[in-house]
Amino acid sequence: MVVSSLQHFLNTCLAERRAQQLYRQHKLLDTAPAPVAVVDGRELVTFSSNDYLGLATHPEVIAAQQRGAELGAGATASHLVNGHFHIHQQLQDKIAEITGREAALLFGSGYMANVGVINALVGRGDFVVQDKLNHASLIDGGRISGAQYLRFAHSDLTALETQLQRARKKNDGKILLAVDGVYSMDGDIAPLAPMAELCQKYDAWLMVDEAHGFGVMGSDAFPCAGSAAAAGLDQEAAPIVMGTLGKAAGNGGAFVAGSRALIDYLTQFARTYIYTTGMPPAVAAGCRRALELMQELPLRQRLQQRIDYFRQRAAERGLPLENSTSAIQPLLLGCEKRVLSVSELLQQSGYLVGAIRPPTVPAGTARLRITLSAAHSETQIDGLLNALATALESAEAAV
Ligand SMILES: *Cc1c(COP(=O)(O)O)cnc(C)c1O
């Protein structure tokens, strides 16, 4: 049989990926990690999930989600047709309360929220300014919008100001500055307060992606709101906040929070909100219970204690920690092969960590992405560090 040009193209690309040690495969899980999961038939303590508060497997969340399913398995239409239920509205109100914003709007995922918001706000003739390490969904949203894309070195305020000046000099149109609040692969936090000042100076609009900030950090008044609140930024200083419900909330979906006018505008103009089926009501019900538990239980404090414990014990062992105070604790090993062999050795010892390689991170910065959760015990953290020390030694010996 003649191999079609499509098959030839696919096979060539796949072979290249394999040769570069960049080929990726699924792992099959029986249940969500709590934090132990059966992965490909083996019990593993998981340090790769974004379920920072352990809410994905909380019995009250699961019960609320089961009851929510009685409203119907699916929303049956988009939110603006007949797919918007009371439970969606209640979840939006809860998000507005937690984030200290006037209103919130639900999206199918964080990816869709970022693409939808950027495209609704800017287009040809406008500027979108982005940190070099921004999440793919912000970058893609900017590209699709047709706005001129200006990027700056990671969290570099001088480089950011240069780009804002450039954009301002060219016209008096719209400038959107989009940044991750907490960087997903490094765990460091953006300098949001000085960024908000620069936005004021150049009349740029600040959009903060709270995928890894929502639920785990905040201010005294809004302890679960995220990194913008932690930096002391209110609705005026950080007018566009995107948060996901698939990370600390342990579920799925996302939201944008802001002024009543922003939410009304996005309801009318965000294409990824309008042209897609509404969030299943059960998901909304599970999320609402998770957000209540986030407010009621001392989960953030427990997570912080685990982060401190991990960093202290890892430092005692001389592990190369990065400058992260969040639940994301990367170990940069540089070379893809080394990352893969260490993560495989860890898996053999019963621990699952993320092996993160390009193009998810820049070339030469392949890393283990260790994520901590309030659900981890100190014993599990000690076990990981022991296994890690052994795995790093064997990988060293093999090189
Ligand atoms: C995970 C993530 C997203 C995407 O959210 P999903 O709901 O998973 O689509 C967006 N931004 C950042 C920084 C993320 O880490």
The ligand as a Gaussian input file, in Angstrom:
#p B3LYP/6-31G(d) Opt

LIG

0 1
 C       -3.400000      25.485000      33.803000
 C       -3.221000      26.882000      33.384000
 C       -4.120000      27.503000      32.506000
 C       -5.201000      26.731000      31.798000
 O       -6.230000      26.371000      32.647000
 P       -7.139000      25.105000      32.265000
 O       -8.365000      25.300000      33.051000
 O       -6.358000      23.906000      32.672000
 O       -7.372000      25.168000      30.786000
 C       -3.961000      28.843000      32.245000
 N       -2.947000      29.540000      32.787000
 C       -2.034000      28.972000      33.595000
 C       -0.945000      29.801000      34.171000
 C       -2.145000      27.624000      33.922000
 O       -1.238000      27.039000      34.702000

